[in-house]
Amino acid sequence: MIKSAKYIKSYYQIEDLPTPDKPVVFLLGRSNVGKSSFINYISNQHHLARTSSVPGKTIALNYYLLDNNYYLVDAPGYGYAKHSKLTLQKWDNFLTKYFNRITVNLVLHLMDSKVGPTDKDIIANNFIKEFVQNVVFIMTKADKINQSEMSATFKRTKDVFSDAILNENLFFISTKSNKNKDKVIKKIYEYL
């Protein structure tokens, strides 16, 4: 269980990033996949990260300090249609610079349980794996699907990403029921 969590700062420029003094866990996911809800869920704080009904609202790298042990870095959501190609290219460049400068211990790649991996999730995963090898898949909104749908999503995700350790690095979560929270936290600490 996470005992302490606090928001540090939102960074809009690479030059403003702090020199990391703790491990970094990077949060990746489509706009509206529930990244802010995940931060609140994992930290046991209802209002640590602001949730929005407007997809794509996060436009910075938001740093949170968890357990005074590691930074959880919330990246801008990808795949939101209203973002221009120029804006998306700028974020690609921004994230490339980020990964070339910052050592990231683990990426938590969030995907919607009901939707499963999309083409944009696959592109994002291919991009991220150029820089970070440790990826854990978090399937959000698991309370909205039944067991057979969950099995189908698991199989499709495994087929799409075919990572040898995917079985141990894929978790279905529900922020409403705290499903698998302890397992996710334990997995994070394994990579730190």
VEXDREN-2710 file (C-alpha; in Angstrom, 1 decimal):
% VEXDREN-2710
k/r/px/py/pz
1/MET/0.0/0.0/0.0
2/ILE/1.2/3.5/-0.8
3/LYS/1.6/5.5/2.4
4/SER/2.4/8.9/1.0
5/ALA/1.9/10.7/-2.3
6/LYS/2.2/14.3/-3.3
7/TYR/2.0/16.3/-6.5
8/ILE/5.4/17.9/-7.3
9/LYS/5.1/19.9/-10.4
10/SER/4.0/20.0/-14.1
11/TYR/6.8/20.4/-16.6
12/TYR/6.3/21.9/-20.0
13/GLN/10.0/22.3/-21.1
14/ILE/12.7/19.7/-21.0
15/GLU/15.1/22.3/-19.7
16/ASP/13.0/22.7/-16.6
17/LEU/13.1/19.0/-15.6
18/PRO/14.8/18.2/-12.4
19/THR/17.8/15.9/-12.2
20/PRO/16.3/12.6/-11.1
21/ASP/17.2/11.8/-7.5
22/LYS/14.8/8.8/-7.3
23/PRO/13.6/6.1/-9.7
24/VAL/11.0/7.1/-12.4
25/VAL/7.8/5.2/-13.2
26/PHE/6.3/6.6/-16.4
27/LEU/2.5/6.5/-17.0
28/LEU/1.5/6.1/-20.7
29/GLY/-2.0/5.8/-22.2
30/ARG/-4.6/7.1/-24.6
31/SER/-6.5/10.2/-23.7
32/ASN/-9.5/9.3/-21.6
33/VAL/-8.1/5.9/-20.6
34/GLY/-8.2/6.9/-16.9
35/LYS/-4.6/7.9/-16.1
36/SER/-5.7/10.5/-13.5
37/SER/-8.1/8.0/-11.9
38/PHE/-5.2/5.5/-11.8
39/ILE/-3.0/8.0/-10.0
40/ASN/-5.7/8.6/-7.4
41/TYR/-6.4/4.8/-7.1
42/ILE/-2.7/3.9/-6.7
43/SER/-2.0/6.7/-4.2
44/ASN/-5.2/6.2/-2.1
45/GLN/-6.0/9.9/-2.6
46/HIS/-9.2/10.9/-4.3
47/HIS/-8.0/14.3/-5.5
48/LEU/-4.2/14.0/-6.0
49/ALA/-4.6/14.1/-9.8
50/ARG/-7.5/16.0/-11.4
51/THR/-9.8/14.0/-13.6
52/SER/-11.5/15.5/-16.5
53/SER/-14.4/14.6/-18.8
54/VAL/-12.5/16.4/-21.6
55/PRO/-10.0/14.0/-23.2
56/GLY/-6.5/15.2/-23.8
57/LYS/-6.5/17.9/-21.1
58/THR/-3.1/16.9/-19.7
59/ILE/-0.5/18.9/-21.7
60/ALA/2.5/18.5/-19.5
61/LEU/4.6/15.9/-17.7
62/ASN/3.1/15.8/-14.2
63/TYR/5.4/14.6/-11.5
64/TYR/4.2/12.9/-8.3
65/LEU/6.3/11.6/-5.5
66/LEU/5.1/8.3/-4.0
67/ASP/6.3/6.9/-0.7
68/ASN/9.2/9.3/-0.9
69/ASN/10.8/6.5/-3.0
70/TYR/10.0/7.2/-6.7
71/TYR/8.4/9.6/-9.1
72/LEU/5.3/8.7/-11.0
73/VAL/5.3/10.7/-14.2
74/ASP/2.0/11.3/-15.9
75/ALA/2.5/11.8/-19.7
76/PRO/0.0/13.6/-22.0
77/GLY/-2.6/11.2/-23.3
78/TYR/-2.1/10.2/-27.0
79/GLY/-4.6/9.4/-29.7
80/TYR/-7.1/12.3/-29.1
81/ALA/-8.5/13.3/-32.5
82/LYS/-8.9/17.0/-31.7
83/HIS/-5.1/17.4/-31.3
84/SER/-3.5/18.7/-34.5
85/LYS/-0.8/16.7/-36.2
86/LEU/1.6/19.5/-35.4
87/THR/0.8/19.2/-31.7
88/LEU/1.2/15.5/-31.7
89/GLN/4.5/15.8/-33.5
90/LYS/5.7/18.3/-30.9
91/TRP/4.8/15.8/-28.1
92/ASP/6.6/13.0/-29.9
93/ASN/9.7/15.2/-30.1
94/PHE/9.2/16.2/-26.4
95/LEU/9.0/12.6/-25.2
96/THR/12.0/11.6/-27.4
97/LYS/14.0/14.3/-25.7
98/TYR/12.7/13.2/-22.3
99/PHE/13.7/9.6/-22.7
100/ASN/17.1/10.5/-24.1
101/ARG/17.7/12.6/-20.9
102/ILE/15.9/10.7/-18.1
103/THR/16.4/7.1/-17.1
104/VAL/13.0/5.5/-16.7
105/ASN/12.8/2.4/-14.6
106/LEU/9.4/1.2/-15.6
107/VAL/6.5/2.2/-18.0
108/LEU/2.9/1.5/-16.9
109/HIS/1.0/1.3/-20.2
110/LEU/-2.7/1.9/-19.5
111/MET/-5.3/0.6/-21.9
112/ASP/-9.1/0.4/-21.7
113/SER/-10.3/-3.2/-20.8
114/LYS/-13.4/-2.9/-22.9
115/VAL/-11.6/-1.6/-26.0
116/GLY/-8.4/-3.6/-25.7
117/PRO/-5.2/-2.6/-27.5
118/THR/-5.9/-0.1/-30.4
119/ASP/-3.6/0.7/-33.3
120/LYS/-2.5/3.8/-31.4
121/ASP/-1.7/1.7/-28.3
122/ILE/0.5/-0.5/-30.5
123/ILE/2.3/2.5/-32.0
124/ALA/2.8/4.1/-28.6
125/ASN/4.2/0.8/-27.2
126/ASN/6.6/0.4/-30.1
127/PHE/7.7/4.0/-29.6
128/ILE/8.3/3.6/-25.8
129/LYS/10.2/0.3/-26.2
130/GLU/12.9/2.1/-28.1
131/PHE/13.8/3.7/-24.8
132/VAL/12.5/1.5/-22.0
133/GLN/12.3/-2.3/-21.9
134/ASN/10.4/-2.7/-18.6
135/VAL/6.7/-2.3/-19.4
136/VAL/3.7/-3.4/-17.3
137/PHE/0.2/-3.3/-19.0
138/ILE/-2.6/-2.0/-16.9
139/MET/-6.1/-2.7/-18.2
140/THR/-8.4/0.0/-16.8
141/LYS/-12.2/0.1/-16.2
142/ALA/-12.3/-3.7/-15.6
143/ASP/-15.6/-3.2/-13.7
144/LYS/-17.3/-2.5/-17.1
145/ILE/-16.6/-5.9/-18.6
146/ASN/-17.6/-9.5/-17.7
147/GLN/-15.3/-12.5/-17.2
148/SER/-15.5/-13.7/-20.8
149/GLU/-14.8/-10.2/-22.2
150/MET/-11.8/-10.0/-19.8
151/SER/-10.5/-13.3/-21.1
152/ALA/-10.9/-12.1/-24.7
153/THR/-9.1/-8.8/-23.9
154/PHE/-6.3/-10.7/-22.2
155/LYS/-5.8/-13.1/-25.2
156/ARG/-5.9/-10.2/-27.7
157/THR/-3.4/-8.2/-25.6
158/LYS/-1.1/-11.2/-25.3
159/ASP/-1.4/-11.9/-29.1
160/VAL/-0.7/-8.2/-30.0
161/PHE/2.3/-7.6/-27.7
162/SER/3.5/-11.3/-27.4
163/ASP/6.0/-10.4/-24.6
164/ALA/7.5/-13.4/-23.0
165/ILE/6.6/-12.1/-19.5
166/LEU/3.2/-10.6/-20.4
167/ASN/1.4/-13.0/-18.1
168/GLU/3.1/-11.6/-15.1
169/ASN/3.0/-8.0/-16.4
170/LEU/-0.7/-7.6/-17.2
171/PHE/-3.3/-6.4/-14.6
172/PHE/-7.0/-5.7/-14.9
173/ILE/-7.9/-2.9/-12.5
174/SER/-11.0/-1.1/-11.3
175/THR/-10.7/2.2/-9.5
176/LYS/-14.1/1.5/-8.0
177/SER/-13.2/-1.8/-6.4
178/ASN/-9.4/-1.5/-5.9
179/LYS/-9.0/-4.7/-7.9
180/ASN/-5.4/-5.8/-8.1
181/LYS/-4.0/-2.6/-6.5
182/ASP/-1.7/-4.5/-4.2
183/LYS/-0.4/-6.6/-7.0
184/VAL/0.3/-3.5/-9.2
185/ILE/2.2/-1.8/-6.3
186/LYS/4.2/-4.9/-5.6
187/LYS/5.1/-5.2/-9.4
188/ILE/6.2/-1.5/-9.4
189/TYR/8.6/-2.2/-6.5
190/GLU/10.0/-5.2/-8.3
191/TYR/11.3/-2.9/-11.0
192/LEU/12.6/-0.3/-8.6
END
